[in-house]
Amino acid sequence: MKKLIFIFLPFIVVLLMVVAYILFWMQVPPISEISKARITLSEADKIKSLKYASKLFQNASMYYDSAMINWNIENEKFIMFRDYKKVKENAEKSTKLAVEAIAKTKNSLSSAEELLAIKISRLESRIKEFNNKYGNFPFKSKERNELIKSKLILNEGILAYNQAKYMSSRTKLDSAETLINALHEIYEERLEDYFSQYPQWKEWIDQSIYNSKKNKSYCIIVDKYARECILYKNGIILQKLKIELGPNWIGDKNQQGDKSTPEGLYKIVSKKSKGATKYYKAFLLDYPNEDDKKRFLLGKKNGIIKQDAKIGNLIEIHGNGGKGVDWTDGCVALTNTDMDSLYSVCPEGTRVTIVGSVVSLKELFLD
């Protein structure tokens, strides 16, 4: 008996591994397939496939809706019992039908004029999307010039279109499309890299809200991406106020003069009344704290920060904001009215948590 067990044991182990592998992959949601289906369906919608390939488009939409319904159903199950096979199949069917709808629509659009009108609309939306997502990012001069260039070329393409110079218009529009798509790729990668720190931000946020609730106190959370200063009392949001930051706000503050707004857990160490600061009123924060000093020294040791660099200081939440641009040396600026509102309720010692975002990248662009 023991000999039989010894003989069949390797086969049993392999079988269990195979079963575990199958169960694991059945439990992994087909995010890429869903995303591809959504993007392809959106593209079909933009070129009016509902009009020119009605049945294909409607069926593609139906399969996509079914995929999303099934996804929600599976997500409600215990993880070991989830099976995303049907979700994946429906998403792939949606993509296939949407691709066919796009092809049929393009064949139906015999007029160059109509195709160009659609392309112009798509590029205008693409530039608008870029501005909405990345408009507050610190731009390198080359990339800023590329963005300006793409807009100028698009305008030239629209002018040629209005003059019925369709070949010239197409050339201009293709060039603008190449430029704006390249910029999207660059900044999407930067955004994803920045939001890789979200788990740390979330930990700080949860800790701050918990302390506010536990101690029945005020706390401030600064959301750099959303440009918001959020006031909490007893763990509940009281106000959301618009802010302005340093022009180099992406990432943490490394050294004096980098015009970056730091990220971390701080507290108000001094309240400066009107006349005691050139910025109307201000809260002085305890930056740099011990974590900042350790990170600064480590940066020097690793060669990230120059040896002759100095650590920053005098980081404040202050007034004189409302300029509509990022202009501070790393501080958080509010309008004088909003500064009055915070100043009246927040005592010295109030916790201030500065993070890149209070929501994840997925939540931020859920649609």
C-alpha positions as CSV (number, residue, x, y, z in Angstrom):
1,M,0.0,0.0,0.0
2,K,2.8,2.4,0.9
3,K,4.5,1.5,-2.3
4,L,1.4,2.4,-4.3
5,I,1.1,5.7,-2.5
6,F,4.8,6.4,-3.2
7,I,4.3,5.6,-6.9
8,F,1.2,7.7,-7.4
9,L,2.2,10.6,-5.1
10,P,4.0,12.6,-7.9
11,F,1.0,12.2,-10.2
12,I,-1.4,13.4,-7.5
13,V,0.8,16.4,-6.8
14,V,1.0,17.3,-10.5
15,L,-2.8,16.8,-10.8
16,L,-3.4,19.1,-7.8
17,M,-1.1,21.7,-9.3
18,V,-2.9,21.6,-12.6
19,V,-6.3,22.0,-10.9
20,A,-5.0,24.9,-8.8
21,Y,-3.6,26.5,-11.9
22,I,-6.9,26.2,-13.8
23,L,-8.8,27.5,-10.8
24,F,-6.4,30.4,-10.4
25,W,-6.8,31.5,-14.0
26,M,-10.5,31.1,-13.9
27,Q,-10.5,33.5,-11.0
28,V,-8.5,36.3,-12.7
29,P,-10.9,38.8,-14.2
30,P,-10.3,39.5,-17.9
31,I,-9.5,43.2,-17.4
32,S,-7.6,43.6,-20.7
33,E,-10.4,42.0,-22.7
34,I,-13.0,44.2,-21.1
35,S,-10.9,47.3,-21.7
36,K,-10.3,46.3,-25.3
37,A,-14.0,45.8,-25.9
38,R,-14.9,49.1,-24.3
39,I,-12.3,51.0,-26.3
40,T,-13.3,49.3,-29.6
41,L,-17.0,49.8,-28.9
42,S,-16.3,53.5,-28.2
43,E,-14.4,53.8,-31.4
44,A,-17.3,52.3,-33.3
45,D,-19.7,54.7,-31.6
46,K,-17.5,57.7,-32.5
47,I,-17.7,56.9,-36.2
48,K,-21.4,56.4,-36.1
49,S,-21.5,52.7,-36.5
50,L,-25.0,52.7,-35.0
51,K,-26.1,54.4,-38.2
52,Y,-23.9,52.6,-40.8
53,A,-23.6,49.1,-39.2
54,S,-26.6,49.0,-36.9
55,K,-27.0,45.3,-36.3
56,L,-23.3,44.7,-35.7
57,F,-23.0,47.6,-33.3
58,Q,-26.1,46.7,-31.4
59,N,-24.9,43.1,-31.0
60,A,-21.4,44.3,-29.9
61,S,-23.1,46.5,-27.3
62,M,-25.3,43.6,-26.1
63,Y,-22.3,41.3,-25.6
64,Y,-20.4,44.0,-23.8
65,D,-23.3,44.6,-21.5
66,S,-23.6,40.9,-20.8
67,A,-19.9,40.8,-20.0
68,M,-20.3,43.5,-17.5
69,I,-23.4,41.9,-15.9
70,N,-21.6,38.6,-15.6
71,W,-18.5,40.3,-14.2
72,N,-20.6,41.8,-11.4
73,I,-22.3,38.5,-10.7
74,E,-18.9,36.7,-10.4
75,N,-17.4,39.4,-8.2
76,E,-20.2,38.8,-5.7
77,K,-19.1,35.1,-5.3
78,F,-16.4,33.8,-3.0
79,I,-13.1,34.0,-4.9
80,M,-12.6,30.2,-5.2
81,F,-16.0,29.9,-7.0
82,R,-15.5,32.7,-9.5
83,D,-15.4,31.8,-13.1
84,Y,-14.8,34.6,-15.6
85,K,-14.8,32.4,-18.7
86,K,-18.2,33.7,-19.8
87,V,-17.1,37.3,-19.1
88,K,-14.1,36.9,-21.3
89,E,-16.0,35.2,-24.1
90,N,-18.6,37.9,-24.2
91,A,-16.0,40.6,-24.2
92,E,-14.1,39.0,-27.0
93,K,-17.3,38.6,-29.0
94,S,-18.1,42.3,-28.4
95,T,-14.6,43.3,-29.6
96,K,-14.9,41.2,-32.8
97,L,-18.3,42.6,-33.7
98,A,-17.2,46.1,-32.9
99,V,-14.2,45.7,-35.2
100,E,-16.6,44.4,-38.0
101,A,-18.9,47.4,-37.3
102,I,-16.0,49.8,-37.7
103,A,-14.9,48.2,-40.9
104,K,-18.4,48.2,-42.4
105,T,-18.9,51.8,-41.3
106,K,-15.7,53.0,-42.9
107,N,-16.7,51.2,-46.2
108,S,-20.0,52.9,-46.0
109,L,-18.4,56.3,-45.6
110,S,-17.6,56.9,-49.2
111,S,-17.2,60.6,-48.7
112,A,-13.8,61.9,-47.7
113,E,-15.5,64.9,-46.3
114,E,-17.4,62.8,-43.7
115,L,-14.4,60.7,-42.8
116,L,-12.4,63.9,-42.2
117,A,-15.1,65.5,-40.1
118,I,-15.1,62.4,-37.8
119,K,-11.3,62.5,-37.6
120,I,-11.4,66.2,-36.6
121,S,-14.0,65.5,-33.9
122,R,-11.9,62.6,-32.6
123,L,-8.7,64.7,-32.4
124,E,-10.4,67.6,-30.7
125,S,-11.7,65.1,-28.1
126,R,-8.3,63.6,-27.8
127,I,-6.7,66.9,-27.0
128,K,-9.4,67.8,-24.6
129,E,-8.9,64.5,-22.9
130,F,-5.2,65.2,-22.6
131,N,-5.8,68.6,-21.1
132,N,-8.2,67.1,-18.5
133,K,-5.9,64.3,-17.5
134,Y,-2.5,65.9,-17.7
135,G,-3.1,69.7,-17.9
136,N,-1.7,70.3,-14.4
137,F,1.4,68.2,-15.0
138,P,4.8,69.9,-15.0
139,F,5.7,70.0,-18.7
140,K,9.1,69.8,-20.1
141,S,9.7,72.5,-22.7
142,K,10.0,70.0,-25.6
143,E,6.7,68.3,-24.7
144,R,4.9,71.6,-24.2
145,N,6.1,72.6,-27.7
146,E,4.8,69.3,-29.1
147,L,1.4,69.9,-27.6
148,I,1.3,73.5,-29.0
149,K,2.4,72.1,-32.4
150,S,-0.3,69.4,-32.4
151,K,-3.0,72.0,-31.8
152,L,-1.6,74.3,-34.5
153,I,-1.4,71.5,-37.1
154,L,-5.0,70.4,-36.1
155,N,-6.2,74.0,-36.8
156,E,-4.4,73.9,-40.1
157,G,-6.1,70.6,-41.0
158,I,-9.5,72.1,-40.0
159,L,-8.8,75.1,-42.2
160,A,-7.9,72.9,-45.2
161,Y,-11.0,70.9,-44.6
162,N,-13.2,74.0,-44.6
163,Q,-11.6,74.9,-47.9
164,A,-12.4,71.5,-49.3
165,K,-8.6,70.7,-49.6
166,Y,-9.2,67.1,-48.3
167,M,-5.8,65.6,-49.2
168,S,-4.0,68.4,-47.4
169,S,-6.4,68.2,-44.5
170,R,-5.8,64.5,-44.1
171,T,-2.0,65.0,-44.1
172,K,-2.3,67.6,-41.4
173,L,-4.7,65.6,-39.3
174,D,-2.5,62.5,-39.5
175,S,0.5,64.5,-38.3
176,A,-1.5,66.1,-35.4
177,E,-2.8,62.6,-34.4
178,T,0.8,61.2,-34.3
179,L,1.9,64.0,-32.0
180,I,-1.0,63.9,-29.6
181,N,-1.0,60.1,-29.3
182,A,2.8,60.1,-28.5
183,L,2.2,62.7,-25.7
184,H,-0.7,60.5,-24.4
185,E,1.7,57.5,-24.1
186,I,4.4,59.6,-22.4
187,Y,2.1,61.1,-19.8
188,E,0.1,57.9,-19.2
189,E,3.3,56.2,-18.3
190,R,4.3,59.0,-15.9
191,L,0.9,59.0,-14.3
192,E,1.0,55.3,-13.7
193,D,4.5,55.6,-12.3
194,Y,3.3,58.4,-9.9
195,F,0.3,56.4,-8.8
196,S,2.4,53.4,-7.9
197,Q,2.7,55.2,-4.5
198,Y,-1.0,55.0,-3.9
199,P,-0.9,52.2,-1.3
200,Q,1.3,54.4,0.9
201,W,-1.0,57.4,0.4
202,K,-4.0,55.3,1.3
203,E,-2.3,54.2,4.5
204,W,-1.6,57.8,5.5
205,I,-5.2,58.8,4.6
206,D,-6.8,56.0,6.6
207,Q,-4.5,56.7,9.6
208,S,-5.4,60.4,9.5
209,I,-9.2,59.9,9.3
210,Y,-9.0,57.3,12.0
211,N,-7.2,59.6,14.3
212,S,-9.7,62.4,13.5
213,K,-12.6,60.1,14.4
214,K,-10.9,58.7,17.5
215,N,-9.8,62.0,19.0
216,K,-12.8,64.0,17.8
217,S,-10.5,66.4,16.1
218,Y,-9.9,68.3,12.9
219,C,-7.5,67.1,10.2
220,I,-6.6,68.3,6.8
221,I,-5.9,66.1,3.8
222,V,-4.3,67.7,0.7
223,D,-5.0,65.9,-2.6
224,K,-2.4,67.2,-5.0
225,Y,-3.8,65.7,-8.2
226,A,-7.4,66.9,-7.6
227,R,-6.1,70.2,-6.3
228,E,-8.2,70.0,-3.2
229,C,-7.7,70.7,0.5
230,I,-10.2,68.5,2.4
231,L,-11.2,69.4,6.0
232,Y,-12.3,66.6,8.3
233,K,-13.9,66.7,11.8
234,N,-14.5,63.5,13.7
235,G,-13.6,61.6,10.6
236,I,-16.2,63.2,8.5
237,I,-15.6,65.6,5.5
238,L,-16.7,69.2,6.3
239,Q,-15.2,71.1,3.3
240,K,-13.3,70.7,0.1
241,L,-11.3,73.7,-0.9
242,K,-9.5,74.4,-4.2
243,I,-5.7,74.8,-3.9
244,E,-2.6,75.7,-5.9
245,L,0.8,74.1,-5.4
246,G,4.4,74.3,-6.5
247,P,5.0,74.1,-10.3
248,N,7.0,70.9,-9.9
249,W,4.4,69.2,-7.7
250,I,4.6,65.7,-9.1
251,G,6.4,63.4,-6.6
252,D,7.9,64.3,-3.2
253,K,10.0,67.3,-2.3
254,N,13.7,66.4,-2.5
255,Q,15.6,69.6,-1.7
256,Q,15.4,73.3,-1.2
257,G,14.4,75.3,-4.3
258,D,12.9,72.4,-6.3
259,K,9.5,74.0,-6.1
260,S,7.9,70.7,-5.1
261,T,5.2,70.2,-2.6
262,P,6.1,67.5,-0.1
263,E,4.1,64.3,0.6
264,G,3.7,62.8,4.0
265,L,2.2,63.1,7.6
266,Y,2.6,66.6,9.1
267,K,1.1,68.8,11.7
268,I,0.5,72.6,12.1
269,V,3.3,73.9,14.4
270,S,2.4,77.6,14.1
271,K,-0.5,79.7,13.0
272,K,0.5,83.0,11.4
273,S,-2.1,85.7,11.5
274,K,-2.7,88.5,9.0
275,G,0.4,90.7,9.0
276,A,2.7,87.9,10.3
277,T,3.1,86.5,6.8
278,K,3.3,87.9,3.3
279,Y,0.7,85.4,2.3
280,Y,-2.3,86.8,4.3
281,K,-2.5,84.0,6.8
282,A,-0.6,80.8,7.1
283,F,-0.2,77.4,8.9
284,L,3.5,76.5,9.2
285,L,4.0,72.7,8.9
286,D,6.7,70.6,10.6
287,Y,8.5,70.0,7.3
288,P,11.0,68.5,7.3
289,N,10.1,65.9,9.8
290,E,12.3,62.9,10.7
291,D,11.1,60.8,7.7
292,D,11.9,63.7,5.3
293,K,15.4,64.0,6.8
294,K,16.1,60.3,6.5
295,R,14.9,60.3,2.9
296,F,17.0,63.4,2.1
297,L,20.2,61.8,3.5
298,L,19.4,58.5,1.7
299,G,19.0,60.5,-1.5
300,K,22.4,62.0,-1.1
301,K,23.9,58.7,-0.3
302,N,22.4,57.1,-3.5
303,G,23.4,60.1,-5.6
304,I,19.8,61.1,-6.3
305,I,20.4,64.4,-4.5
306,K,23.6,66.5,-5.0
307,Q,25.9,66.6,-2.0
308,D,25.8,70.4,-1.8
309,A,22.0,70.5,-1.8
310,K,20.1,71.6,1.3
311,I,16.8,70.2,2.6
312,G,13.8,72.5,2.2
313,N,11.8,74.2,5.0
314,L,9.1,76.7,5.7
315,I,6.3,74.7,4.0
316,E,3.0,76.3,4.7
317,I,-0.7,76.2,3.9
318,H,-1.4,79.9,3.2
319,G,-3.6,82.5,1.5
320,N,-3.1,84.7,-1.5
321,G,-4.2,81.8,-3.8
322,G,-6.8,81.8,-6.5
323,K,-4.3,82.6,-9.3
324,G,-5.4,79.6,-11.4
325,V,-1.8,78.3,-11.8
326,D,0.8,76.5,-9.7
327,W,3.1,79.2,-8.4
328,T,4.3,78.5,-4.9
329,D,7.7,77.4,-3.8
330,G,6.2,74.1,-2.6
331,C,3.5,75.4,-0.3
332,V,-0.3,74.9,-0.5
333,A,-2.1,78.1,-1.4
334,L,-5.8,78.8,-0.9
335,T,-7.9,81.9,-1.5
336,N,-8.0,84.3,1.4
337,T,-11.7,83.4,2.1
338,D,-10.9,79.7,2.2
339,M,-7.8,80.4,4.4
340,D,-10.1,82.3,6.8
341,S,-12.4,79.3,7.0
342,L,-9.6,76.9,7.9
343,Y,-7.8,79.3,10.2
344,S,-10.9,79.8,12.3
345,V,-11.3,76.1,13.2
346,C,-7.8,74.4,13.0
347,P,-5.6,74.8,16.1
348,E,-1.9,74.2,16.3
349,G,-1.2,70.5,16.3
350,T,-3.8,69.8,13.7
351,R,-2.7,66.9,11.5
352,V,-2.0,67.7,7.8
353,T,-1.7,64.8,5.4
354,I,-0.4,65.5,1.9
355,V,-0.8,62.8,-0.8
356,G,-0.8,62.5,-4.5
357,S,-4.4,61.5,-4.6
358,V,-7.1,60.3,-2.3
359,V,-8.4,57.8,-4.9
360,S,-6.6,55.2,-7.0
361,L,-5.8,55.7,-10.7
362,K,-8.5,53.1,-11.6
363,E,-11.1,55.0,-9.6
364,L,-10.0,58.3,-11.0
365,F,-10.7,57.3,-14.6
366,L,-13.3,54.6,-14.0
367,D,-15.3,55.7,-17.1
